[in-house]
Amino acid sequence: MIETTINGAPQQVPENLTLRELLRYLNLGEDRVAIERNRRIVKREEWESVRVEPGDQLEIVHFVGGG
């Protein structure tokens, strides 16, 4: 397990996860989601190749529609 910060809270996650695998691990869908890693927005097409590293600061944002 490695220590990261997700949405401002310390969290341990398994080593060697890609961002896409992290979403699955956290039981989050990929629709209408944005991921920021260390203050940089990661493009959706990079989620499969970018790995979560110890100490990463991640923000995962869900977009909500409404009227």
DSSP file (Angstrom, degrees, kcal/mol; ACC not computed):
  #  RESIDUE AA STRUCTURE BP1 BP2  ACC     N-H-->O    O-->H-N    N-H-->O    O-->H-N    TCO  KAPPA ALPHA  PHI   PSI    X-CA   Y-CA   Z-CA
    1    1 A M              0   0    0      0, 0.0     2,-0.3     0, 0.0    11,-0.1   0.000 360.0 360.0 360.0 148.0    0.0    0.0    0.0
    2    2 A I  E     -A   13   0A   0     11,-3.1    11,-2.2    51,-0.0     2,-0.5  -0.910 360.0-117.1-124.5 155.3    1.1    3.6   -0.6
    3    3 A E  E     +A   12   0A   0     -2,-0.3    52,-3.3     9,-0.2    53,-0.3  -0.796  42.5 155.8 -94.8 127.0    0.1    6.8    1.0
    4    4 A T  E     -A   11   0A   0      7,-3.0     7,-3.0    -2,-0.5     2,-0.5  -0.811  39.8-119.1-133.5 176.1   -1.7    9.4   -1.2
    5    5 A T  E     -Ab  10  57A   0     51,-2.4    53,-3.6    -2,-0.3     2,-0.5  -0.992  26.5-172.5-121.2 123.7   -4.0   12.3   -0.6
    6    6 A I  E >  S-Ab   9  58A   0      3,-2.8     3,-1.6    -2,-0.5    53,-0.2  -0.968  72.8 -18.4-121.4 119.6   -7.4   12.1   -2.4
    7    7 A N  T 3  S-     0   0    0     51,-3.0    -1,-0.2    -2,-0.5    52,-0.1   0.878 129.8 -50.5  51.2  43.1   -9.7   15.1   -2.2
    8    8 A G  T 3  S+     0   0    0     50,-0.5    -1,-0.3     1,-0.2    51,-0.1   0.384 118.3 104.6  84.7  -3.4   -7.7   16.5    0.7
    9    9 A A  E <  S-A    6   0A   0     -3,-1.6    -3,-2.8     2,-0.0    -1,-0.2  -0.925  74.2-115.0-115.4 134.3   -7.8   13.4    2.8
   10   10 A P  E     +A    5   0A   0      0, 0.0     2,-0.3     0, 0.0    -5,-0.3  -0.384  43.4 173.3 -61.6 139.7   -4.9   11.0    3.4
   11   11 A Q  E     -A    4   0A   0     -7,-3.0    -7,-3.0    -2,-0.1     2,-0.5  -0.991  28.9-136.6-151.7 141.5   -5.6    7.6    1.9
   12   12 A Q  E     +A    3   0A   0     -2,-0.3    -9,-0.2    -9,-0.2    -7,-0.0  -0.844  28.2 174.1 -97.9 134.7   -3.7    4.3    1.4
   13   13 A V  E     -A    2   0A   0    -11,-2.2   -11,-3.1    -2,-0.5     9,-0.0  -0.923  39.3 -83.5-133.9 159.5   -4.2    2.6   -2.0
   14   14 A P    >   -     0   0    0      0, 0.0     3,-0.7     0, 0.0    11,-0.0  -0.261  53.6-100.7 -61.5 150.5   -2.5   -0.4   -3.5
   15   15 A E  T 3  S+     0   0    0      1,-0.2    38,-0.1    36,-0.0   -13,-0.0  -0.307  97.3  22.8 -66.6 153.2    0.8    0.1   -5.3
   16   16 A N  T 3  S+     0   0    0     36,-0.5     2,-0.3     1,-0.2    -1,-0.2   0.650  79.1 153.7  70.6  20.1    1.1    0.4   -9.0
   17   17 A L    <   -     0   0    0     -3,-0.7    35,-3.1    35,-0.2    -1,-0.2  -0.589  37.4-138.2 -79.1 140.5   -2.4    1.5   -9.8
   18   18 A T  B  >  -E   51   0B   0     33,-0.3     4,-2.3    -2,-0.3    33,-0.2  -0.470  32.9-103.9 -80.4 168.9   -3.1    3.5  -12.9
   19   19 A L  H  > S+     0   0    0     31,-1.8     4,-2.0    28,-0.9    29,-0.2   0.891 124.6  52.5 -62.9 -37.2   -5.6    6.3  -12.6
   20   20 A R  H  > S+     0   0    0     27,-1.7     4,-1.7    30,-0.2    -1,-0.2   0.921 110.4  47.4 -63.0 -43.2   -8.3    4.2  -14.3
   21   21 A E  H  > S+     0   0    0     26,-0.3     4,-2.8     1,-0.2    -2,-0.2   0.854 107.5  57.7 -66.1 -34.4   -7.6    1.4  -11.9
   22   22 A L  H  X S+     0   0    0     -4,-2.3     4,-2.3     2,-0.2    -1,-0.2   0.919 103.8  51.8 -61.3 -43.8   -7.8    3.8   -9.0
   23   23 A L  H  <>S+     0   0    0     -4,-2.0     5,-3.1     1,-0.2    -1,-0.2   0.921 112.1  46.4 -59.1 -43.3  -11.3    4.9  -10.0
   24   24 A R  H ><5S+     0   0    0     -4,-1.7     3,-1.5     3,-0.2    -2,-0.2   0.920 110.4  52.8 -64.0 -43.5  -12.3    1.2  -10.0
   25   25 A Y  H 3<5S+     0   0    0     -4,-2.8    -2,-0.2     1,-0.3    -1,-0.2   0.869 112.0  45.7 -59.3 -37.6  -10.7    0.6   -6.7
   26   26 A L  T 3<5S-     0   0    0     -4,-2.3    -1,-0.3    -5,-0.2    -2,-0.2   0.386 114.7-119.0 -86.0   3.2  -12.6    3.6   -5.2
   27   27 A N  T < 5 +     0   0    0     -3,-1.5     2,-0.4     1,-0.2    -3,-0.2   0.891  65.4 144.3  58.0  42.6  -15.8    2.3   -6.9
   28   28 A L      < -     0   0    0     -5,-3.1    -1,-0.2    -6,-0.2    -2,-0.1  -0.916  47.3-127.0-111.3 137.9  -16.2    5.5   -8.9
   29   29 A G        -     0   0    0     -2,-0.4    -3,-0.0    -3,-0.1    -5,-0.0  -0.338  11.2-132.2 -74.7 163.8  -17.5    5.5  -12.4
   30   30 A E  S >  S+     0   0    0     -2,-0.1     3,-0.9     2,-0.0     2,-0.2   0.575  73.0 106.1 -93.2 -11.8  -15.5    7.2  -15.3
   31   31 A D  T 3  S-     0   0    0      1,-0.2    32,-0.1    31,-0.0    -2,-0.1  -0.490  93.7  -2.7 -72.9 136.8  -18.4    9.2  -16.7
   32   32 A R  T 3  S+     0   0    0     -2,-0.2    31,-3.1     1,-0.2     2,-0.4   0.866 101.0 133.1  52.5  45.5  -18.4   12.9  -16.0
   33   33 A V  E <   -C   62   0A   0     -3,-0.9     2,-0.4    29,-0.2    29,-0.2  -0.959  37.4-166.7-125.3 142.6  -15.2   12.7  -13.9
   34   34 A A  E     -C   61   0A   0     27,-2.4    27,-2.7    -2,-0.4     2,-0.5  -0.974   8.4-154.7-123.9 144.7  -12.0   14.8  -14.0
   35   35 A I  E     -CD  60  42A   0      7,-0.5     7,-2.8    -2,-0.4     2,-0.5  -0.977   5.5-168.0-123.0 128.6   -8.8   13.9  -12.3
   36   36 A E  E     -CD  59  41A   0     23,-2.9    23,-2.4    -2,-0.5     2,-0.5  -0.963   6.0-167.9-111.9 130.4   -6.2   16.4  -11.1
   37   37 A R  E >  S-CD  58  40A   0      3,-3.0     3,-0.8    -2,-0.5    21,-0.2  -0.967  73.0 -18.7-122.6 116.7   -2.8   14.9  -10.1
   38   38 A N  T 3  S-     0   0    0     19,-3.3    -1,-0.2    -2,-0.5    20,-0.1   0.910 129.8 -49.5  52.9  46.7   -0.3   17.2   -8.3
   39   39 A R  T 3  S+     0   0    0     18,-0.4     2,-0.4     1,-0.2    -1,-0.2   0.668 119.0 106.9  69.6  21.4   -2.2   20.3   -9.6
   40   40 A R  E <  S-D   37   0A   0     -3,-0.8    -3,-3.0     2,-0.0     2,-0.3  -0.993  70.4-126.5-130.3 126.2   -2.3   19.1  -13.2
   41   41 A I  E     -D   36   0A   0     -2,-0.4     2,-0.5    -5,-0.3    -5,-0.2  -0.529  24.6-141.7 -70.0 131.7   -5.4   17.9  -14.9
   42   42 A V  E     -D   35   0A   0     -7,-2.8    -7,-0.5    -2,-0.3     5,-0.1  -0.848  16.6-121.8 -99.1 125.8   -4.8   14.5  -16.4
   43   43 A K    >>  -     0   0    0     -2,-0.5     3,-2.3     1,-0.1     4,-0.5  -0.354  20.6-119.4 -64.9 143.9   -6.4   13.9  -19.8
   44   44 A R  G >4 S+     0   0    0      1,-0.3     3,-1.4     2,-0.2     4,-0.3   0.850 113.1  60.1 -52.9 -39.0   -8.8   10.9  -19.9
   45   45 A E  G 34 S+     0   0    0      1,-0.3    -1,-0.3     2,-0.1     3,-0.2   0.638 103.2  53.5 -68.9 -11.3   -6.7    9.2  -22.6
   46   46 A E  G X> S+     0   0    0     -3,-2.3     4,-2.3     1,-0.1     3,-1.4   0.541  80.8  91.5 -95.2  -9.6   -3.7    9.2  -20.2
   47   47 A W  T << S+     0   0    0     -3,-1.4   -27,-1.7    -4,-0.5   -28,-0.9   0.807  84.1  54.1 -57.8 -30.8   -5.6    7.5  -17.3
   48   48 A E  T 34 S+     0   0    0     -4,-0.3    -1,-0.3    -3,-0.2    -2,-0.1   0.726 117.4  34.6 -77.4 -21.1   -4.5    4.1  -18.5
   49   49 A S  T <4 S+     0   0    0     -3,-1.4     2,-0.5    -4,-0.1    -2,-0.2   0.692  95.0  89.2-107.8 -22.5   -0.8    5.0  -18.5
   50   50 A V     <  -     0   0    0     -4,-2.3   -31,-1.8     1,-0.0     2,-0.3  -0.663  64.3-154.2 -82.5 125.7   -0.4    7.4  -15.5
   51   51 A R  B     -E   18   0B   0     -2,-0.5     2,-0.4   -33,-0.2   -33,-0.3  -0.755  18.7-112.8-101.8 146.1    0.4    5.5  -12.3
   52   52 A V        -     0   0    0    -35,-3.1   -36,-0.5    -2,-0.3   -35,-0.2  -0.617  37.4-161.9 -74.7 129.5   -0.4    6.7   -8.8
   53   53 A E    >   -     0   0    0     -2,-0.4     3,-2.2   -38,-0.1   -51,-0.0  -0.801  30.8 -84.3-113.3 154.3    2.8    7.4   -6.9
   54   54 A P  T 3  S+     0   0    0      0, 0.0   -50,-0.2     0, 0.0    -1,-0.1  -0.316 116.6  19.7 -55.5 135.2    3.5    7.7   -3.2
   55   55 A G  T 3  S+     0   0    0    -52,-3.3   -51,-0.2     1,-0.3    -3,-0.0   0.375  86.2 153.4  85.6  -4.4    2.7   11.2   -2.0
   56   56 A D    <   -     0   0    0     -3,-2.2   -51,-2.4   -53,-0.3     2,-0.6  -0.275  39.2-142.2 -57.4 142.0    0.5   12.1   -5.0
   57   57 A Q  E     -b    5   0A   0    -53,-0.2   -19,-3.3   -51,-0.0   -18,-0.4  -0.946  26.9-174.6-105.8 112.5   -2.1   14.8   -4.3
   58   58 A L  E     -bC   6  37A   0    -53,-3.6   -51,-3.0    -2,-0.6   -50,-0.5  -0.889  18.1-168.9-115.1 138.8   -5.2   13.8   -6.3
   59   59 A E  E     - C   0  36A   0    -23,-2.4   -23,-2.9    -2,-0.4     2,-0.5  -0.997   6.6-168.4-122.0 125.2   -8.5   15.6   -6.8
   60   60 A I  E     - C   0  35A   0     -2,-0.5     2,-0.4   -25,-0.2   -25,-0.2  -0.965   9.2-170.3-117.1 118.2  -11.3   13.6   -8.3
   61   61 A V  E     - C   0  34A   0    -27,-2.7   -27,-2.4    -2,-0.5     2,-0.5  -0.916  11.6-153.7-116.6 131.9  -14.3   15.7   -9.4
   62   62 A H  E     - C   0  33A   0     -2,-0.4     2,-0.5   -29,-0.2   -29,-0.2  -0.885  15.5-138.4-100.9 131.2  -17.7   14.5  -10.5
   63   63 A F        -     0   0    0    -31,-3.1     2,-0.5    -2,-0.5    -2,-0.0  -0.774  18.8-160.5 -89.4 132.3  -19.7   16.8  -12.8
   64   64 A V        -     0   0    0     -2,-0.5     2,-0.2     2,-0.0   -32,-0.0  -0.946   2.3-150.8-117.4 129.9  -23.3   16.9  -11.9
   65   65 A G        +     0   0    0     -2,-0.5     2,-0.3     2,-0.0     0, 0.0  -0.554  30.3 136.9 -92.8 162.6  -26.0   18.1  -14.3
   66   66 A G              0   0    0     -2,-0.2    -2,-0.0     1,-0.1     0, 0.0  -0.979 360.0 360.0 176.8 179.8  -29.2   19.7  -13.3
   67   67 A G              0   0    0     -2,-0.3    -1,-0.1     0, 0.0    -2,-0.0   0.393 360.0 360.0-146.5 360.0  -31.6   22.5  -14.1
